[in-house]
Amino acid sequence: LPSLLKTAFHRSQTLGYRNGYAVVRRPTVGIGGERLQVNQLSQAELDELANKAPVLTYGQPKQAPPAEFIPAHVAFDKKVLKFDAYFQEDVPMSAEEHYRIRQVNIYYYLEDDSMSVMEPVVENSGILQGKLIKRQRLTKNDRGDHYHWKDLNRGINITIYGKTFRIVDCDRFTQVFLESQGIELNPPEKMALDPYTELRKQPLRKYVTPSDFDQLKQFLTFDKQVLRFYAIWDDTDSMFGECRTYIIHYYLMDDTVEIREVHERNDGRDPFPLLMNRQRMPKILVENAKNFPQCVLEISDQEVLEWYTAKDFIVGKSLTILGRTFFIYDCDPFTRQYYKEKFGLSDLPRIDVSKKEPPPVKPELPPYNGYGLIEDSAQNCFVLIPKAPKKDVIKMLVNDNKVLRYLAALESPIPEDKDRRFVFSYFLASDMISIFEPPVRNSGIIGGKYLGRTKVVKPSSTADNPVYYGPTDFFIGAVIEVFGHRFVILDTDDYVLKYMESNAAQYSPEALLSIQNRVQRQEAPAPGLENKQTKEDPGVQELEALIDTIQKQLKDHPCKDNIREAFQTYDKEASGYVDKEMFFKVCDSLNLPIDDSLIKELIRLCPHREDKINYHHLVRAFSS
């Protein structure tokens, strides 16, 4: 009958979750909440029945195996002892504090007996804080013994790397662990405080100076009334100084001064609106207040004898503010009206402070130092990155590979220099000169390049306005001074004669006359003697016939024009004779396009004198 009247058939929950894990539990009631007809045992009774050994039935149980070994790094993993401590640090270079108390936390890691010291970071402390000693095993004496957790306790001093730390307290876990190991802990101490930090926490002392001046009346009367002055600061006397304009505001309500900058478009300055913030400006300081640190502390009435007032700002006068002298040249209409009513100054005219720009200064070149060309050195004064001076391209193209050559002797009081001969080469394309000294065997002087290609300045010119040697300065008999050495022109080549003939208008009559005399002396050295020899000596007729034969063969093979210059180089006395050895050496070097038999016959017929041979006939035979 009860089962027929039953209406609840639900079963109790046997599955639950504990700490995230599924746990099976025994039901406490039956279906529909009915009472179970079984004996309910507690967990302790169940454990006792499970562990009870049947001694009477099976005898003594076997020895249980020893507990499993657990290493220290597993047993004490993430178990750290924390102690609160502090140490004292000396502050030698401070007038406000002589020592500093720094609070730290000492951590002892049980897994490997290592320690670390950490200092809590205090914002804006100015001290390097955080990890003072990184995690490591720390030695406690000179024998190399390390600190153990048995050595740590409250109310003791420990020395680490020369610093003595005072342990004052520990956390709850540390206290329980040490007491469980049988260590008796000392009573906790009060943490020491830094005296300077505690002093900073005290409120600042305020001083109120009594005054009988009614500042409220001044504020209400002159509120929003400002005197405006226009001033300049002339700093042109200093390096990179300039004249700048400013606006000075004087506030009548509290006698404060403000200086504003006047910016112009593209003036290259940062747009700072104020040169000086609004403040009271002292005019005369107390004698003892001259060394007052104004840059870090405000000046009070005790350090000032007199402040700047409205009567000190007058148009046309200068006043010094913060080390700068400002000249007031104008003011606004309100300021003029105020000075007229207050001080009786009716005439405050505007002063013209504009300056006329000076004429541009023509850059002057520094004096020439003697190195290189003046045109090249002057380029460094014109631009930051110098460029090569411009050249006359047309002149270079027209006169390309055109060179005038001259034979010259050195004027020198030294006897060894009288027989030296030099070949001057004048390059028409660049107006440069080079000097070459032909080597002379057994002369004791090394020949070769005497002067590289360069422009030579005339001795009569100045360094600021140099005048270089030109082609019109070179003629026979002219004296050329090259860097302190004087040379006399003795002879020229045939190309110089052609050039002077085509440009005769550029040369002086003296130069043309010298060339004419040279041509006459060369082409007809002894006309009377030649006619006499032609009539009387048959060898002369044979020589003329041989010269005609050679010139006929040279029609198809033109010869070089420098044969005469080659012989004149070794004819130092200009006598027309050279040594036989040198004569044959020159002939071999010329590579003449004629049979050797004709050349030998021509040499045989040339006049001889004391082991010397006359080269005029050879030159006449091979000249084009």
Buried (B, 14 or more C-beta within 10 A) or exposed (E): EEEEEEEEEEEBEEEEEEEEEEEEEEEEEEEEEEEEEEEEEEEEEEEEEEEEEEEEEEEEEEEEEEEEEEEEEEEBEEEBBBBBBBBBEEEEEEEEBEEBBBBBBBBBBBBEBBBBBBBEEEEEEEEEBEEBBEBEEBBBEEEEEBBEBEEBBBEBEBEBEEBEBBBBBBBEEBBEBBEEEEEEBEEBBEEBEBBBEEEEEEEEEEEEEEEEEEEEEBEEEBEEEBBBBBBBBBBEEEEEEEEBBBBBBBBBBEBBBBBBBEEEEEEEEEEEEEBBEEEBBBBEBBEEBEEBEBEEEEBEEEBBEEBBEBEBBBBEEEBEBEEBEBBBBBBBEEBBEBBEEEEEBEEBEEEEBEEEEEEEEEEEEEEBEEEEBBEEBBBEEEEEEEEEEEEEEEEEEEBEEEBBBBBBBBBEEEEEEEEBBBBBBBBBBBBBBBBBBBEBEEEEEEBEEBBEEBBBBEEEEEEEEBEBBEBEBBBBEBEBBBEEBBBBBBBBBBBBBEBBEEEEEEBEEEBBBBBEEBEEEBEEEEEEEEEEBEEEEEEBEEBBEBBEBBBEEBEEEEBBBBBBBBBBBBBBEBEBBBBEEBBBBBBEEBEBEBEEEBBEBBBEBBBEEEEBBBBBBBBBBBBE
